[in-house]
Amino acid sequence: MELDIVFSGGRLDRVDARRRDRDWVQSRLAEDRSRVLPVYRGNVLVREGDEPRLAWATNALCDGRETVLLGVAEDVAHFAIDLSDQPDPIEEQGWTDVAAFPELRAIAGRLPPGEAATAAQARHVLDWHSRHRFCPGCGGGTSMEQAGWMRRCKESDCGAEHFPRTDPVVIMLVQHGDRCLLGRQHGWPVPFHSALAGFVEAGETLEEAVHREVLEEAGVHVENVRYLASQPWPFPASLMMGCVADATTTEIAIDDSELEAVDWFERSEVEAALRAPTARLALPPPLAIAHQLIRAWIG
């Protein structure tokens, strides 16, 4: 079953080989037909309406600002720029009547698939730049290189190169017969539940991370871990790797420092909750890969 993964399906050629050619990058940025995606506090500029789309600005917006090359499509270069230092870019740029910066999680599922992927890419890499103004090795300042896909320490005796990072996360639907295991974090409203998830630790395979996380959070042992699909999750920099695993034990022992509740749910009640929340179960929206894992299990 093919999963409908929001933030996937990017259609820009990232032109990795061209990023290192500063002259080529600058010449493309100078072209009038080049497009620039404004980002403000993690949200991209969108033309809202019944069919929202990304709102692209011209290269006049750059004006000496750090600009990231997202890629090329139909020989048109696409860039992203962070306007978070402006008090109100909508007002300042005169976009009041044509566009807005809606919360990305709220709008992503309504954007065309390729555009949602571009929005995730822009948010992810610009957020990384905002957090890496200084070298983690020596504390010196860093500068952007390779069209925004690398930062270099300015200290001559260091010069370390730093690249945008992605944090791997496993998210797994654990099944046992016609039941699946779902949990609720502290602060989530009752009766919301989702698939268990956790960061992959150093020196750990995806399969090992699934075994460890399920055991730590729910006290359940699993086997036969299978990978299904992944989802970029730019909040701020994760890659959610969706898996299914078979439980070999069913007794639950919750780690209440991480989760408020964990329970087994029958296939019939999960199927009902996909249609509408029930008194016992509400599920993640289609935006989340957890929803897609659950739907695949039902389907």
N, C-alpha and C positions, 0 to 999 in steps of 0.2 A: 504494500500500500504506500503510495507516494504521499508524503506529509506536506502540508501547506505551511511552510516556515516563513514567518514574517522576518524581514531584514536579510533575506537571502535573495539570490537572483540578480546580483549586480551586473550591469550591462556596460560598464566602462572598462576599457582596456587600460590597465594600470601602468602600462609602458615603463616597466621597471628599468629597462636598459637606457631609457632617455632621461631618467631622473638625475643621473650623474652629470649630464651635459647642461651646465648652467646657462650657456648661451642659448641653447635650444629652448629651455624652460622660459627664459626671459622673453625670447621672441614670441613664444606662444601666448604668454601673459599679455604682451603688448598688442596682440591682434584684437581688433574691434569685435570679432565674432566670438571670442572666448567668453565663457560663462563663469560667474562667480556665485557660490552659494553662501549667503550670510548665515552665521551661527551666533546666537545670543544666549549666553548662560546655558549651553547644552542643547538648545532647541533651534531647529532650522527654520528658515523663512518659507512660509507656505501660503499659496493662494487658496483660501478656504472657500467652501461652497459644497454643493452636492457631490462634486468629484474633485476633491482637493489635489493639488499638484505642488511640487517644489517651485519656489519663486526664485528665479536666477537674476542676478544683477550683472551690470557690465563691469569691465575691468577698471573703470574709473573709480570704483569703490576702494581699490587696493591702496593706491597712493602711498607707497612706502611701507605698508603693513606686511607682516609675515603672512605668506599665502601658501597653502598646501595644494599641490597638484593631485586631484582625485583620479584623473584618467582622461582618456580621449574616446569620443564616440563620433563616428561619421566625420572624422578629421577636425572635430571641434574640441578644444581643450576645456576641461572643467576643473575649476579650482574651488577651494573653500577658505573662508576668512572668519576670524573670530572678532565680533564686535562687542564683546562683553564689557569692555572698558567704557562704552558709551552709556550715558544715563538712560537714553531712550532712542535707540536707532530707528524705530518706526517713525517717530516724529521728526528726528533729525534728517532722515533720508527722504521724507515725504511719501512713505509707503502706507499711510493711514488708511486709505480707501481701497487698497489693492491686496494687502498681505498682512500676515501676523506671525508671531513666534509661538504657536501652540505647544503645549507639553508633548514631547515626542512620543511617549507611550500612549497618549490619548489619540494621536492622529495617525500613527504608523500603519495600523491595520486598514486605514482607508486610502492610503497612498498606493499608487501602482507598485507592484513588487520590486521592479528595478529601482524606483525612486526611494522606497523605504530602505533598500540596501545602501544607496548612496548617502542617505541621511545618517544611517548608522556609521558608515565609514567616516564621514565628516565629523560627527560628534566624537567618535572614539579618538581619532588622531589629534584633533584640536584640544581635547581634554588632556591628552598625554603631554602635549606641548606646554599647557598651562601648569603642569605639575613638574616639569623637568627644566626649569630655567637655570637650575644649578646642578653641577656635576655631583652625583652621589659618591664618586670616588675621592675627590679632593675638595669639593665645596665651591669650586670656581664657577663663574658664569658659563653658560652654553649658548651656542648660536645654531640657527637652523641651516641645514644643508640638504642636498639631494631632494630638492623640491618639497621639503617638509617631511621626509621620511627618515631623517637622521638628525641628531643634534651632536655637536662636537664641543668638548670642553675647550674654552679659550686659553687656559693656562698652558704655556709652552712646555712645561715639564710634565704635563699630563696628556692633554689632547685626546682623552678617551672618547670613543664613539658610542652613542646611545641610540637605540632604535625603539619604536613604539612596541609596547608589550601587550600581550594578551594573556589573561588569566584563565587556565582551563578549569572548567567545572563539570562534574558529572551530575546528571539528573536522571533518576531511574524509576521506572514503574516496576515494582515488585509484585509478582503474581503468585497465587497458589490456588490452583483449580479455577473456580469461577469467582475468585475474590482478588482484589488488589489492595495494596497497602498505601494509605495516604496520610499525610500529617499536616498539622497547623502550627505555624510559628507564633510566638508570643506577639500580641498586638494585632494579629489578624482577626477580623470579625468572625464570630460564630455564625454559620457552620462552615466557613470557608476551609477547604483542604486542598493540598496539591501533592505532587510527587516529591519524594525525598531528594535532596540535592546537597552537594558540598564541593569545596575546592579540592583539586588534585594536589597532593603534597609532593615535596621534593623526592625524587627517586622512586616514584610510584607509577604503576601502569593504570590505565583507565579501569581495568577489571579489578585491580586491587583497591582502587579508590571506591568503587561501588561496594565491594565486600565490606570495607572498613566503615564507610559512612552509614550503611544500613544497620550494621551491628552497633555502631556507636549511638545512633539516634533512636533506633527502635528495638535493639536487642535481638534482631532476627538474622539468621544465617541464610546466605543465598548461594546459588550456583548457576552455571550456564548463563553468564552475562553476555548479552548480545547488543552490539551498537546498532542504532537505527538511523539517527540523523543528528545534525548539529545546528546551532543557531547563534549567530553573533548577537551579543547582548551588551550594547554600549552604555552600560550604567554602572561603572564607567567603562570597563574594558574586559568583559568576560566572553568566553566561547563556551556555550552550553552544549555538552555532548550527551545526547539522549540515548539511554539504554533501557533494555528490559532484562529482568533477572528473575529466576525461579527461587522461591523460598523453600528451604529445607526444614525450617522450624517456623512455628506460627505464634508462639507465645511472645507477647510484646513487653519490653522493659524500656520505658521512655527515658531518654536523657532530658530532664526538664530544664536543663540550662540552655538547651537549643530549641526544643519543641514544647508546645503546650499540650498537644494531643496527637496521638497516632492510633489508627484503627484500620481494621479490615472492612472493606465494602463489597457487597455483592454486585455482580455484573448488572443485574436488573436495576439497582438503585443508582449506580453510576450512569447507566444509560438514561435514566429518568432525569438525573441532575444535569446531563448535557443539554437536555431540552429546556429545563428551567430549574432553578435552585429548589431544593426540598428542605423540609424542616431539619434534616440531619446532614445535608451535604450541598455545598456550593463549590463550583469548580473554577479554575483559572479561565480567563477569556481566550479566544482563538489566537490572540497576539503571542501568547506564551507557548513555548515548546511543550510544557507540561500538558497543556490542553491537547496538543497534537498526539502526544504519547498515549494519553487516555483514550482519545478517539480511535487511534489505531488498534488499541487493545480491544475496544468494543467492536470495531469493524472487522 
